[in-house]
Amino acid sequence: GAVVSQHPSRVICKSGTSVKIECRSLDFQATTMFWYRQFPKKSLMLMATSNEGSKATYEQGVEKDKFLINHASLTLSTLTVTSAHPEDSSFYICSARSGFKGYEQYFGPGTRLTVT
Amino acid sequence: TQLLEQSPQFLSIQEGENLTVYCNSSSVFSSLQWYRQEPGEGPVLLVTVVTGGEVKKLKRLTFQFGDARKDSSLHITAAQPGDTGLYLCAVGNEKLTFGTGTRLTIIP
């Protein structure tokens, strides 16, 4: 149990366009989902926390108007990178947590975004 | 300054050797987690340690939480190529803060 999927696994987009990444909890209800960013050979950096039905809470330095997060249901959160630039190229990873399973976060397999 | 400093940053050893990686901080934590991440994948939880001085074993992996709950170590015995990956320590309940990571390569 506790499987999290992400779609797409890889995406290439042109500068100035927007791209949406989906994060789904497949076999549990995720009251909270987290979005992380990981640069090559670096660790994970938390971008934002989203609770179902509420606005996301962004970490310091993360532009909320650029990285739009929606958590409209207990099994789906989306991250939209708006007006993408090459510096937005990164590995984006989501995680999900069920309020009934304690604090453990279950991670998705990540989405590789390349902006050309 | 990173909250969690891991060392070494990179480690490449021969199959069959033993190794230890460290996760250090000046802060005290109620618990600490270790994850392994393979290329192109999300991190997978290996263990959570909660008590100062606690030792947990997972097959050939031994995890220890420092007595003061400020640091932790991961020891791998007789490393195998399948142990290759990025090892991350992390702290936090509501939100996770990850360490700087140790990239381990086991050479067959």
Backbone of each chain as ProteinMPNN parsed JSONL, in Angstrom:
{"seq_chain_A": "GAVVSQHPSRVICKSGTSVKIECRSLDFQATTMFWYRQFPKKSLMLMATSNEGSKATYEQGVEKDKFLINHASLTLSTLTVTSAHPEDSSFYICSARSGFKGYEQYFGPGTRLTVT", "coords_chain_A": {"N_chain_A": [[0.818, -1.201, 0.0], [0.202, 2.435, -0.027], [1.037, 3.939, -2.384], [2.365, 6.295, -4.586], [1.93, 8.168, -7.478], [3.301, 9.919, -10.301], [2.743, 12.154, -13.007], [3.577, 13.83, -15.976], [6.384, 11.516, -16.367], [8.578, 12.494, -17.595], [9.113, 15.627, -19.146], [9.367, 17.942, -21.759], [9.489, 21.302, -22.474], [8.89, 24.469, -24.106], [10.456, 27.647, -23.566], [8.539, 30.039, -21.833], [6.127, 28.763, -21.988], [3.561, 26.894, -20.192], [3.499, 24.214, -17.865], [1.968, 21.317, -16.569], [2.122, 19.216, -13.753], [1.149, 16.161, -12.403], [0.253, 14.639, -9.308], [-0.576, 11.739, -7.715], [-2.182, 9.908, -5.152], [-2.495, 6.549, -4.935], [-3.665, 4.475, -3.461], [-4.551, 5.406, -1.073], [-5.951, 8.043, 0.927], [-4.809, 11.265, 0.658], [-4.276, 13.638, 2.885], [-2.462, 15.642, 3.035], [-0.136, 16.984, 0.784], [3.116, 17.272, -0.573], [5.472, 19.246, -2.334], [8.563, 18.95, -3.891], [11.774, 20.069, -5.019], [14.559, 19.119, -6.935], [17.832, 19.604, -7.732], [20.411, 18.634, -10.097], [22.5, 16.184, -8.701], [22.076, 17.099, -6.169], [20.384, 17.665, -3.004], [16.941, 17.211, -1.854], [14.681, 19.926, -1.97], [12.181, 21.452, -0.171], [9.322, 22.822, -1.646], [6.622, 23.551, -1.344], [3.687, 23.076, 0.689], [0.656, 21.398, 0.609], [-2.665, 21.244, 1.661], [-5.595, 19.347, 1.388], [-8.177, 21.018, -0.214], [-7.384, 23.482, 0.678], [-5.423, 26.536, 0.408], [-2.105, 26.388, -0.864], [0.884, 26.304, 1.109], [3.759, 28.078, 0.779], [7.305, 27.679, 0.706], [9.934, 29.827, 1.856], [11.181, 32.003, -0.577], [10.151, 30.689, -2.757], [8.274, 31.228, -5.598], [4.952, 31.839, -5.565], [3.223, 32.549, -7.58], [4.403, 31.589, -9.773], [4.757, 28.894, -9.446], [2.14, 27.122, -9.385], [-0.036, 25.528, -7.236], [-2.421, 23.042, -6.778], [-4.77, 21.32, -4.859], [-7.165, 19.68, -5.085], [-8.56, 17.385, -4.499], [-8.624, 14.434, -2.401], [-6.861, 12.683, -3.468], [-5.342, 13.789, -5.433], [-2.965, 16.122, -6.473], [-1.772, 19.01, -8.135], [0.967, 20.543, -9.806], [1.698, 23.429, -11.406], [3.928, 24.821, -13.559], [4.408, 27.963, -14.465], [4.904, 30.08, -17.307], [7.469, 29.055, -18.093], [11.037, 28.905, -17.655], [14.421, 28.245, -18.722], [15.911, 27.942, -16.347], [14.118, 26.787, -14.681], [14.235, 24.174, -15.149], [14.422, 21.002, -13.812], [14.227, 18.344, -11.358], [11.228, 17.331, -10.231], [9.554, 16.379, -7.367], [6.893, 14.802, -5.731], [5.249, 14.238, -2.599], [3.105, 12.365, -0.443], [0.874, 12.333, 2.307], [-1.062, 10.609, 4.628], [-3.446, 11.552, 6.96], [-4.223, 9.596, 8.639], [-2.263, 7.752, 8.797], [-0.185, 8.591, 10.289], [2.893, 10.47, 10.385], [4.418, 9.738, 8.215], [5.74, 10.248, 5.001], [4.996, 9.464, 1.653], [6.688, 8.99, -1.283], [6.518, 10.152, -4.666], [7.616, 9.05, -7.962], [8.87, 11.104, -9.247], [9.281, 13.864, -11.592], [10.887, 14.752, -14.466], [11.688, 17.825, -15.622], [12.426, 19.666, -18.455], [13.291, 22.675, -19.793], [13.412, 24.331, -22.772]], "CA_chain_A": [[0.0, 0.0, 0.0], [0.865, 3.733, 0.01], [1.717, 4.185, -3.654], [2.173, 7.642, -5.134], [2.374, 8.25, -8.872], [3.439, 11.25, -10.895], [2.617, 12.174, -14.458], [4.374, 12.821, -16.673], [7.677, 11.214, -15.759], [9.508, 13.425, -18.241], [8.445, 16.589, -20.025], [10.186, 19.001, -22.35], [8.633, 22.385, -22.944], [9.619, 25.649, -24.574], [10.418, 28.821, -22.691], [7.334, 30.843, -21.927], [4.92, 27.946, -21.885], [3.272, 26.363, -18.862], [3.432, 22.75, -17.827], [1.313, 20.815, -15.358], [2.57, 17.92, -13.247], [0.146, 15.583, -11.51], [0.681, 13.74, -8.244], [-1.75, 10.999, -7.249], [-2.064, 8.816, -4.196], [-3.282, 5.525, -5.63], [-4.382, 3.538, -2.599], [-4.897, 6.025, 0.199], [-6.36, 9.433, 0.814], [-3.714, 12.126, 1.104], [-4.742, 14.917, 3.407], [-1.406, 16.618, 2.784], [0.84, 16.652, -0.244], [4.281, 18.153, -0.571], [6.21, 19.328, -3.591], [9.991, 19.183, -3.715], [12.579, 20.28, -6.212], [15.892, 18.561, -6.757], [18.783, 19.904, -8.789], [21.323, 17.504, -10.309], [23.481, 15.845, -7.682], [21.757, 17.833, -4.942], [19.335, 17.097, -2.163], [15.59, 17.702, -2.102], [14.304, 21.165, -1.294], [10.733, 21.586, -0.104], [8.798, 24.017, -2.291], [5.323, 23.946, -0.794], [2.843, 22.082, 1.355], [-0.745, 21.652, 0.303], [-3.685, 20.451, 2.326], [-6.758, 19.217, 0.532], [-9.191, 22.044, -0.08], [-6.824, 24.75, 1.179], [-4.336, 27.102, -0.388], [-0.797, 25.837, -0.532], [1.829, 27.12, 1.876], [5.019, 28.041, 0.053], [8.536, 27.944, 1.447], [10.566, 31.113, 1.561], [11.934, 32.048, -1.818], [9.424, 30.018, -3.84], [7.272, 32.148, -6.123], [3.664, 31.157, -5.632], [2.561, 32.834, -8.852], [5.099, 30.846, -10.816], [4.516, 27.476, -9.176], [0.762, 27.049, -8.915], [-0.337, 24.222, -6.672], [-3.829, 22.788, -6.525], [-4.989, 20.046, -4.164], [-8.622, 19.747, -5.092], [-9.161, 16.159, -3.978], [-7.764, 13.714, -1.457], [-5.941, 11.792, -4.169], [-4.689, 14.462, -6.556], [-2.425, 17.478, -6.385], [-1.079, 19.381, -9.359], [1.923, 21.64, -9.79], [1.814, 24.042, -12.719], [5.034, 25.765, -13.707], [3.918, 28.939, -15.433], [5.911, 30.854, -18.032], [8.701, 28.338, -17.743], [12.333, 29.352, -18.151], [15.402, 27.165, -18.603], [16.35, 27.737, -14.957], [13.11, 25.97, -13.986], [14.539, 22.772, -15.433], [14.76, 20.356, -12.554], [13.493, 17.121, -11.032], [10.184, 17.713, -9.276], [9.078, 15.183, -6.666], [5.83, 15.044, -4.769], [5.024, 13.208, -1.596], [1.752, 12.432, 0.095], [0.742, 11.826, 3.663], [-2.422, 10.428, 5.112], [-3.565, 11.911, 8.369], [-4.532, 8.399, 9.415], [-1.091, 6.883, 8.815], [0.917, 9.245, 10.987], [3.625, 11.517, 9.683], [5.26, 9.249, 7.129], [5.445, 10.725, 3.659], [5.256, 8.503, 0.586], [7.174, 9.796, -2.387], [6.315, 9.765, -6.037], [8.85, 8.733, -8.686], [9.486, 12.309, -9.775], [9.073, 14.329, -12.97], [12.045, 15.507, -14.994], [11.262, 18.93, -16.489], [13.467, 20.35, -19.216], [12.758, 23.843, -20.5], [14.383, 24.684, -23.815]], "C_chain_A": [[0.854, 1.253, 0.0], [1.698, 3.987, -1.235], [1.344, 5.575, -4.157], [2.71, 7.657, -6.562], [2.489, 9.701, -9.3], [3.323, 11.123, -12.399], [2.769, 13.597, -14.965], [5.671, 12.51, -15.919], [8.759, 12.123, -16.337], [8.708, 14.37, -19.115], [9.455, 17.621, -20.487], [9.243, 20.081, -22.847], [9.492, 23.57, -23.363], [9.47, 26.788, -23.577], [9.132, 29.607, -22.923], [6.042, 30.066, -21.832], [4.737, 27.474, -20.458], [3.166, 24.845, -18.936], [2.855, 22.31, -16.492], [1.827, 19.424, -15.023], [1.541, 17.424, -12.244], [0.791, 14.642, -10.498], [-0.562, 13.066, -7.687], [-1.379, 9.982, -6.19], [-3.028, 7.742, -4.669], [-4.124, 4.668, -4.691], [-4.628, 4.1, -1.202], [-5.299, 7.472, -0.051], [-5.303, 10.319, 1.45], [-4.268, 13.457, 1.587], [-3.724, 16.022, 3.141], [-0.488, 16.099, 1.693], [1.938, 17.707, -0.24], [4.921, 18.119, -1.957], [7.645, 19.72, -3.297], [10.626, 19.42, -5.08], [13.977, 19.755, -5.933], [16.735, 18.894, -7.967], [19.754, 18.742, -8.915], [22.363, 17.385, -9.201], [23.26, 16.616, -6.372], [20.638, 17.14, -4.181], [17.972, 17.668, -2.542], [15.343, 18.978, -1.306], [12.781, 21.282, -1.33], [10.302, 22.907, -0.739], [7.526, 24.493, -1.584], [4.618, 22.751, -0.19], [1.399, 22.401, 1.003], [-1.646, 20.69, 1.054], [-4.931, 20.475, 1.468], [-7.78, 20.295, 0.842], [-8.699, 23.381, 0.417], [-5.77, 25.275, 0.221], [-3.018, 26.513, 0.074], [0.014, 26.836, 0.278], [3.193, 26.971, 1.234], [6.191, 28.322, 0.984], [9.127, 29.28, 0.992], [11.38, 31.019, 0.284], [11.253, 31.363, -2.989], [8.291, 30.93, -4.298], [5.936, 31.436, -6.317], [2.938, 31.412, -6.937], [3.202, 32.079, -10.007], [4.817, 29.342, -10.675], [3.13, 27.355, -8.524], [0.445, 25.629, -8.458], [-1.82, 24.142, -6.344], [-3.97, 21.412, -5.892], [-6.492, 19.914, -3.96], [-9.288, 18.495, -4.548], [-8.157, 15.45, -3.083], [-6.79, 12.767, -2.145], [-5.155, 12.494, -5.27], [-4.222, 15.86, -6.172], [-1.709, 17.76, -7.691], [-0.162, 20.557, -9.105], [2.013, 22.161, -11.213], [2.946, 25.047, -12.696], [4.629, 26.727, -14.815], [5.076, 29.719, -16.047], [7.312, 30.293, -17.744], [9.932, 28.95, -18.397], [13.318, 28.208, -17.991], [15.856, 26.906, -17.172], [15.327, 26.982, -14.114], [13.329, 24.489, -14.243], [15.041, 22.117, -14.158], [13.994, 19.04, -12.45], [12.49, 17.5, -9.942], [9.588, 16.442, -8.679], [7.952, 15.577, -5.716], [5.839, 13.941, -3.718], [3.631, 13.416, -1.021], [1.723, 11.809, 1.473], [-0.728, 11.715, 4.017], [-2.465, 10.788, 6.582], [-3.815, 10.708, 9.255], [-3.339, 7.473, 9.54], [0.079, 7.529, 9.542], [1.628, 10.226, 10.086], [4.408, 11.029, 8.46], [4.779, 9.781, 5.794], [5.84, 9.644, 2.654], [5.551, 9.288, -0.682], [6.782, 9.228, -3.742], [7.65, 9.531, -6.728], [9.511, 9.943, -9.325], [9.134, 12.595, -11.228], [10.264, 15.163, -13.384], [11.525, 16.562, -15.964], [12.475, 19.559, -17.147], [12.816, 21.473, -20.005], [13.8, 24.292, -21.512], [14.198, 26.123, -24.289]], "O_chain_A": [[2.082, 1.171, 0.024], [2.904, 4.219, -1.156], [0.178, 5.97, -4.155], [3.828, 7.205, -6.813], [1.854, 10.59, -8.732], [3.741, 10.13, -12.992], [2.135, 14.501, -14.422], [6.001, 13.181, -14.941], [9.725, 12.473, -15.659], [7.737, 13.964, -19.752], [10.281, 18.105, -19.714], [8.292, 19.788, -23.572], [10.669, 23.657, -23.015], [8.484, 26.873, -22.846], [8.702, 29.809, -24.058], [4.977, 30.645, -21.618], [5.624, 27.625, -19.618], [2.784, 24.283, -19.962], [3.196, 22.844, -15.437], [1.951, 18.566, -15.896], [1.114, 18.16, -11.354], [1.754, 13.942, -10.807], [-1.493, 13.737, -7.241], [-0.378, 9.276, -6.317], [-4.229, 7.983, -4.791], [-5.187, 4.186, -5.083], [-4.884, 3.349, -0.26], [-5.019, 8.04, -1.106], [-4.947, 10.153, 2.616], [-4.678, 14.298, 0.787], [-4.083, 17.195, 3.035], [-0.113, 14.927, 1.68], [1.702, 18.878, 0.059], [4.908, 17.099, -2.646], [7.917, 20.673, -2.568], [10.101, 19.033, -6.124], [14.511, 19.925, -4.838], [16.403, 18.518, -9.091], [19.917, 17.955, -7.982], [23.011, 18.36, -8.822], [24.183, 16.754, -5.568], [20.038, 16.172, -4.648], [17.865, 18.504, -3.439], [15.734, 19.1, -0.145], [12.172, 21.216, -2.398], [10.838, 23.969, -0.42], [7.375, 25.674, -1.271], [4.903, 21.595, -0.505], [0.974, 23.553, 1.091], [-1.414, 19.481, 1.076], [-5.281, 21.505, 0.89], [-8.198, 20.472, 1.986], [-9.483, 24.317, 0.569], [-5.289, 24.558, -0.656], [-2.84, 26.183, 1.246], [-0.15, 28.049, 0.148], [3.727, 25.865, 1.15], [6.079, 29.105, 1.928], [8.847, 29.775, -0.1], [12.16, 30.088, 0.087], [11.741, 31.452, -4.115], [7.456, 31.352, -3.498], [5.82, 30.533, -7.146], [2.125, 30.592, -7.365], [2.617, 31.948, -11.081], [4.662, 28.628, -11.666], [2.973, 27.468, -7.308], [0.635, 24.662, -9.196], [-2.393, 25.039, -5.725], [-3.353, 20.449, -6.345], [-7.012, 20.017, -2.849], [-10.459, 18.533, -4.173], [-6.986, 15.826, -3.021], [-5.982, 12.119, -1.481], [-4.375, 11.85, -5.972], [-4.977, 16.663, -5.625], [-1.111, 16.865, -8.287], [-0.461, 21.445, -8.307], [2.367, 21.416, -12.127], [2.933, 26.002, -11.92], [4.523, 26.334, -15.977], [6.087, 29.98, -15.395], [8.192, 30.98, -17.225], [9.884, 29.441, -19.525], [13.077, 27.292, -17.205], [16.157, 25.766, -16.819], [15.613, 26.583, -12.985], [12.681, 23.644, -13.625], [15.963, 22.611, -13.509], [13.22, 18.679, -13.337], [12.877, 17.937, -8.859], [9.169, 15.541, -9.406], [8.055, 16.565, -4.989], [6.374, 12.854, -3.938], [3.061, 14.504, -1.105], [2.464, 10.869, 1.762], [-1.525, 12.611, 3.74], [-1.606, 10.368, 7.357], [-3.646, 10.778, 10.472], [-3.384, 6.508, 10.304], [1.214, 7.065, 9.426], [1.045, 10.753, 9.138], [4.998, 11.84, 7.746], [3.586, 9.771, 5.49], [6.88, 8.999, 2.788], [4.766, 10.139, -1.1], [6.72, 8.015, -3.943], [8.703, 9.787, -6.144], [10.6, 9.826, -9.888], [8.745, 11.705, -11.985], [10.607, 16.153, -12.737], [10.979, 16.223, -17.014], [13.434, 19.939, -16.475], [11.897, 21.241, -20.792], [14.936, 24.598, -21.15], [14.931, 26.585, -25.164]]}, "seq_chain_B": "TQLLEQSPQFLSIQEGENLTVYCNSSSVFSSLQWYRQEPGEGPVLLVTVVTGGEVKKLKRLTFQFGDARKDSSLHITAAQPGDTGLYLCAVGNEKLTFGTGTRLTIIP", "coords_chain_B": {"N_chain_B": [[24.115, 28.083, 5.855], [23.706, 24.648, 6.216], [21.095, 22.765, 7.687], [21.321, 20.034, 8.147], [24.165, 18.306, 7.762], [25.763, 16.099, 5.655], [28.212, 13.541, 5.434], [30.601, 11.358, 3.883], [30.388, 13.507, 0.955], [30.54, 12.282, -1.494], [31.121, 8.862, -2.228], [32.954, 6.137, -3.22], [33.347, 2.788, -3.468], [34.737, -0.565, -3.36], [32.94, -3.551, -4.084], [31.879, -5.517, -1.353], [33.299, -4.238, 0.623], [33.186, -2.351, 3.718], [31.334, 0.492, 4.956], [30.714, 3.786, 6.271], [28.404, 6.374, 6.643], [27.634, 9.742, 7.514], [25.468, 11.938, 9.348], [25.073, 15.076, 10.4], [24.33, 17.628, 12.809], [23.781, 20.733, 14.544], [21.562, 20.967, 15.945], [18.917, 19.632, 17.993], [16.893, 16.781, 17.588], [13.661, 15.251, 17.514], [13.264, 12.963, 16.124], [14.701, 11.077, 13.414], [15.163, 10.401, 9.992], [16.207, 8.036, 7.5], [16.761, 7.864, 4.036], [16.89, 6.239, 0.821], [17.713, 7.056, -2.453], [17.338, 6.294, -5.801], [18.674, 6.89, -9.1], [16.565, 8.995, -11.014], [14.312, 8.369, -9.575], [11.97, 8.629, -6.789], [12.748, 9.3, -3.299], [13.132, 6.574, -0.976], [11.933, 5.468, 2.068], [14.068, 4.231, 4.563], [14.527, 3.875, 7.325], [13.379, 4.991, 10.557], [14.61, 6.7, 13.317], [14.237, 7.258, 16.761], [14.974, 7.447, 19.446], [17.548, 8.613, 21.587], [20.744, 7.276, 21.085], [19.764, 5.015, 19.976], [19.859, 2.009, 18.06], [19.308, 0.616, 14.946], [18.754, -2.149, 12.819], [18.831, -3.153, 9.444], [18.95, -5.646, 7.595], [21.978, -5.657, 6.049], [22.456, -3.095, 6.785], [23.116, -0.727, 9.275], [21.801, 1.506, 11.49], [22.319, 4.358, 13.493], [21.322, 6.507, 16.082], [22.48, 9.457, 17.485], [23.499, 9.895, 20.92], [22.777, 12.386, 21.931], [20.873, 13.088, 20.188], [21.509, 14.626, 17.954], [22.831, 13.8, 15.791], [23.501, 11.22, 13.346], [24.307, 7.963, 12.1], [25.004, 5.796, 9.352], [25.791, 2.582, 8.674], [27.129, 0.343, 6.408], [27.547, -2.993, 5.77], [29.662, -5.182, 4.009], [29.274, -4.156, 1.279], [27.149, -4.024, -1.596], [26.583, -3.909, -5.173], [23.898, -3.192, -5.515], [23.456, -1.464, -3.471], [24.113, 0.995, -4.315], [23.429, 4.442, -4.649], [21.734, 7.523, -3.725], [21.998, 8.594, -0.498], [20.032, 9.892, 1.981], [19.558, 11.807, 4.863], [16.928, 12.928, 7.011], [14.831, 15.237, 8.746], [12.023, 16.166, 10.799], [8.504, 16.499, 11.341], [5.909, 17.559, 10.504], [6.875, 18.895, 8.21], [9.452, 17.869, 6.048], [12.963, 18.202, 6.304], [15.726, 17.79, 4.371], [18.965, 16.28, 4.447], [22.254, 17.062, 3.131], [23.064, 14.974, 1.57], [24.59, 11.858, 0.563], [26.33, 10.478, -1.989], [26.57, 7.32, -3.038], [28.584, 4.895, -4.549], [28.939, 1.626, -5.53], [31.391, -0.454, -6.59], [31.492, -3.138, -8.778]], "CA_chain_B": [[24.479, 26.899, 6.644], [22.731, 23.583, 6.115], [20.656, 22.221, 8.962], [21.844, 18.677, 8.222], [25.339, 18.101, 6.911], [26.117, 14.702, 5.497], [29.565, 13.289, 4.953], [31.142, 12.214, 2.832], [29.432, 13.902, -0.076], [30.624, 11.214, -2.483], [31.883, 7.712, -1.763], [33.002, 5.076, -4.211], [34.13, 1.71, -2.875], [34.614, -1.867, -4.001], [31.97, -4.505, -3.539], [32.387, -6.314, -0.245], [33.86, -3.391, 1.674], [32.262, -1.728, 4.664], [31.376, 1.949, 4.892], [29.846, 4.529, 7.179], [28.092, 7.751, 6.267], [27.244, 10.49, 8.698], [24.508, 13.023, 9.242], [25.387, 15.878, 11.588], [23.655, 18.908, 12.993], [23.953, 21.332, 15.876], [20.221, 21.002, 16.542], [18.399, 18.393, 18.566], [15.682, 16.362, 16.884], [12.871, 14.2, 18.167], [13.427, 11.75, 15.319], [15.484, 11.282, 12.187], [14.891, 9.358, 9.016], [17.159, 7.792, 6.419], [16.162, 7.487, 2.771], [17.769, 5.971, -0.316], [17.122, 7.478, -3.705], [18.039, 5.836, -6.993], [18.547, 7.888, -10.18], [15.281, 9.055, -11.691], [13.244, 7.884, -8.712], [11.806, 9.35, -5.545], [13.405, 8.642, -2.164], [12.411, 5.507, -0.29], [12.269, 5.457, 3.489], [14.75, 3.048, 5.067], [14.329, 3.703, 8.765], [13.189, 6.153, 11.415], [15.14, 6.513, 14.666], [13.559, 8.232, 17.62], [15.531, 7.494, 20.802], [18.981, 8.844, 21.629], [21.51, 6.048, 21.242], [19.063, 3.875, 19.339], [20.487, 1.32, 16.926], [18.377, -0.221, 14.193], [19.405, -2.893, 11.742], [18.017, -3.529, 8.304], [19.848, -6.552, 6.868], [23.389, -5.263, 6.188], [22.51, -1.679, 7.128], [22.951, -0.435, 10.689], [21.549, 2.925, 11.7], [22.436, 4.755, 14.895], [20.956, 7.876, 16.426], [23.394, 9.899, 18.511], [22.949, 9.984, 22.273], [22.189, 13.716, 22.111], [19.878, 13.237, 19.108], [21.921, 15.676, 17.029], [23.518, 13.228, 14.651], [23.161, 9.836, 13.057], [25.212, 7.308, 11.161], [24.523, 4.63, 8.609], [26.909, 1.7, 8.373], [26.783, -0.758, 5.507], [28.511, -4.096, 5.816], [29.781, -5.978, 2.773], [28.469, -3.417, 0.306], [26.837, -4.676, -2.862], [26.211, -2.929, -6.203], [22.526, -2.757, -5.3], [23.427, -0.4, -2.451], [24.413, 2.262, -4.989], [22.329, 5.397, -4.62], [21.895, 8.733, -2.917], [21.482, 8.38, 0.839], [19.597, 11.164, 2.55], [18.918, 11.841, 6.171], [15.877, 13.951, 7.022], [14.172, 15.467, 10.035], [10.775, 16.915, 10.732], [7.253, 15.763, 11.366], [4.999, 18.168, 9.544], [7.628, 19.12, 6.971], [10.773, 17.245, 6.077], [14.169, 18.887, 5.85], [16.675, 16.763, 3.987], [20.386, 16.552, 4.523], [22.942, 17.396, 1.886], [23.145, 13.748, 0.775], [25.831, 11.123, 0.263], [26.159, 9.682, -3.204], [27.371, 6.107, -2.86], [28.742, 4.022, -5.71], [29.618, 0.371, -5.213], [32.003, -0.955, -7.819], [31.479, -4.616, -8.758]], "C_chain_B": [[23.345, 25.877, 6.59], [22.373, 23.088, 7.511], [21.266, 20.844, 9.197], [22.989, 18.518, 7.236], [25.662, 16.618, 6.847], [27.534, 14.588, 4.979], [29.802, 11.794, 4.842], [30.072, 12.576, 1.811], [29.366, 12.828, -1.165], [31.471, 10.09, -1.893], [31.786, 6.622, -2.811], [33.908, 3.979, -3.664], [33.879, 0.409, -3.628], [33.53, -2.716, -3.31], [32.622, -5.326, -2.429], [32.98, -5.495, 0.894], [32.747, -2.859, 2.576], [32.382, -0.207, 4.557], [30.432, 2.545, 5.921], [29.634, 5.931, 6.626], [27.453, 8.434, 7.466], [26.281, 11.617, 8.366], [24.633, 13.835, 10.528], [24.643, 17.198, 11.62], [24.017, 19.461, 14.372], [22.621, 21.405, 16.612], [19.836, 19.629, 17.07], [17.071, 18.057, 17.891], [14.955, 15.258, 17.652], [12.966, 12.883, 17.409], [14.211, 12.099, 14.064], [15.217, 10.115, 11.263], [16.043, 9.241, 8.035], [16.39, 7.304, 5.197], [17.263, 7.076, 1.806], [17.017, 6.36, -1.581], [17.975, 6.972, -4.857], [17.789, 6.837, -8.11], [17.178, 7.827, -10.85], [14.111, 8.561, -10.882], [13.089, 8.791, -7.504], [12.505, 8.619, -4.411], [12.498, 7.607, -1.511], [12.877, 5.472, 1.156], [12.923, 4.125, 3.881], [14.419, 2.811, 6.537], [14.034, 5.042, 9.42], [13.758, 5.819, 12.783], [14.596, 7.629, 15.546], [14.197, 8.404, 18.996], [17.026, 7.716, 20.742], [19.733, 7.554, 21.895], [20.915, 4.839, 20.553], [19.861, 3.325, 18.165], [19.424, 0.455, 16.261], [19.121, -0.892, 13.062], [18.39, -3.277, 10.683], [18.929, -4.331, 7.396], [21.28, -6.093, 7.074], [23.55, -3.789, 6.562], [22.263, -1.5, 8.618], [22.858, 1.073, 10.861], [21.686, 3.226, 13.19], [22.061, 6.214, 15.045], [21.867, 8.294, 17.571], [22.714, 10.041, 19.865], [22.223, 11.312, 22.494], [21.132, 14.032, 21.049], [20.197, 14.415, 18.197], [22.527, 15.091, 15.761], [23.133, 11.767, 14.497], [24.195, 9.273, 12.092], [24.52, 6.115, 10.533], [25.738, 3.811, 8.225], [26.408, 0.574, 7.483], [27.911, -1.781, 5.539], [28.483, -4.854, 4.497], [28.929, -5.375, 1.666], [28.325, -4.197, -1.003], [26.439, -3.623, -3.885], [24.794, -2.397, -6.041], [22.388, -1.692, -4.229], [23.712, 0.968, -3.06], [23.192, 3.175, -4.969], [22.698, 6.632, -3.83], [21.238, 8.481, -1.572], [21.23, 9.732, 1.486], [19.077, 10.968, 3.963], [17.902, 12.984, 6.143], [15.288, 14.048, 8.412], [12.887, 16.246, 9.809], [9.575, 16.003, 10.79], [6.297, 16.32, 10.327], [5.674, 18.353, 8.19], [9.012, 18.516, 7.102], [11.845, 18.212, 5.597], [15.201, 17.816, 5.586], [18.106, 17.234, 4.192], [20.958, 16.77, 3.139], [23.174, 16.174, 1.0], [24.541, 13.169, 0.657], [25.556, 10.247, -0.945], [27.137, 8.514, -3.139], [27.389, 5.297, -4.15], [29.518, 2.787, -5.28], [30.099, -0.24, -6.525], [32.063, -2.479, -7.781], [32.893, -5.185, -8.852]], "O_chain_B": [[22.189, 26.189, 6.877], [23.224, 23.002, 8.395], [21.679, 20.523, 10.311], [22.794, 18.589, 6.022], [25.816, 15.963, 7.879], [28.0, 15.416, 4.196], [29.254, 11.029, 5.635], [28.98, 12.008, 1.813], [28.296, 12.508, -1.684], [32.421, 10.34, -1.15], [30.698, 6.234, -3.235], [35.093, 4.208, -3.424], [32.943, 0.296, -4.42], [33.27, -2.586, -2.114], [33.765, -5.768, -2.551], [33.146, -6.0, 2.005], [31.561, -2.91, 2.25], [33.409, 0.314, 4.12], [29.487, 1.902, 6.377], [30.581, 6.588, 6.193], [26.823, 7.798, 8.31], [26.28, 12.167, 7.264], [24.335, 13.339, 11.614], [24.366, 17.802, 10.583], [24.496, 18.735, 15.244], [22.557, 21.85, 17.758], [20.369, 18.606, 16.642], [16.238, 18.932, 17.655], [15.571, 14.448, 18.345], [12.771, 11.812, 17.985], [14.36, 13.267, 13.708], [15.065, 8.978, 11.707], [16.758, 10.207, 7.769], [15.5, 6.46, 5.294], [18.413, 7.495, 1.939], [15.843, 6.035, -1.752], [19.186, 7.193, -4.889], [16.795, 7.562, -8.076], [16.694, 6.753, -11.207], [13.026, 8.351, -11.425], [13.956, 9.618, -7.221], [12.825, 7.438, -4.545], [11.275, 7.741, -1.496], [14.076, 5.45, 1.43], [12.41, 3.048, 3.577], [14.076, 1.7, 6.941], [14.396, 6.095, 8.898], [13.433, 4.777, 13.354], [14.508, 8.785, 15.133], [13.971, 9.423, 19.648], [17.714, 7.083, 19.94], [19.401, 6.818, 22.825], [21.508, 3.76, 20.554], [20.456, 4.072, 17.387], [18.735, -0.329, 16.915], [19.995, -0.3, 12.428], [17.26, -3.667, 10.977], [19.604, -3.772, 6.531], [21.762, -6.138, 8.206], [24.674, -3.294, 6.645], [21.309, -2.056, 9.163], [23.736, 1.817, 10.424], [21.232, 2.457, 14.037], [22.442, 7.053, 14.229], [22.01, 7.548, 18.54], [21.508, 10.276, 19.947], [21.188, 11.36, 23.159], [20.57, 15.127, 21.031], [19.301, 15.115, 17.726], [22.714, 15.8, 14.772], [22.528, 11.161, 15.383], [24.864, 10.01, 11.369], [23.599, 5.52, 11.092], [26.621, 4.302, 7.522], [25.394, -0.062, 7.77], [29.08, -1.446, 5.353], [27.419, -5.13, 3.943], [27.987, -6.0, 1.179], [29.227, -4.909, -1.444], [25.997, -2.54, -3.502], [24.525, -1.251, -6.401], [21.327, -1.082, -4.089], [23.567, 1.988, -2.387], [22.071, 2.742, -5.237], [23.816, 6.77, -3.334], [20.044, 8.186, -1.512], [22.106, 10.596, 1.527], [18.263, 10.083, 4.226], [18.019, 13.902, 5.331], [15.249, 13.071, 9.16], [12.694, 16.891, 8.779], [9.63, 14.86, 10.337], [5.922, 15.628, 9.381], [5.109, 18.008, 7.152], [9.661, 18.639, 8.14], [11.662, 18.939, 4.62], [15.521, 17.022, 6.47], [18.408, 18.425, 4.119], [20.264, 16.679, 2.126], [23.45, 16.318, -0.191], [25.537, 13.892, 0.652], [24.671, 9.391, -0.928], [28.354, 8.692, -3.18], [26.35, 5.047, -4.761], [30.616, 2.889, -4.733], [29.316, -0.504, -7.437], [32.628, -3.052, -6.848], [33.07, -6.403, -8.849]]}, "name": "protein", "num_of_chains": 2, "seq": "GAVVSQHPSRVICKSGTSVKIECRSLDFQATTMFWYRQFPKKSLMLMATSNEGSKATYEQGVEKDKFLINHASLTLSTLTVTSAHPEDSSFYICSARSGFKGYEQYFGPGTRLTVTTQLLEQSPQFLSIQEGENLTVYCNSSSVFSSLQWYRQEPGEGPVLLVTVVTGGEVKKLKRLTFQFGDARKDSSLHITAAQPGDTGLYLCAVGNEKLTFGTGTRLTIIP"}
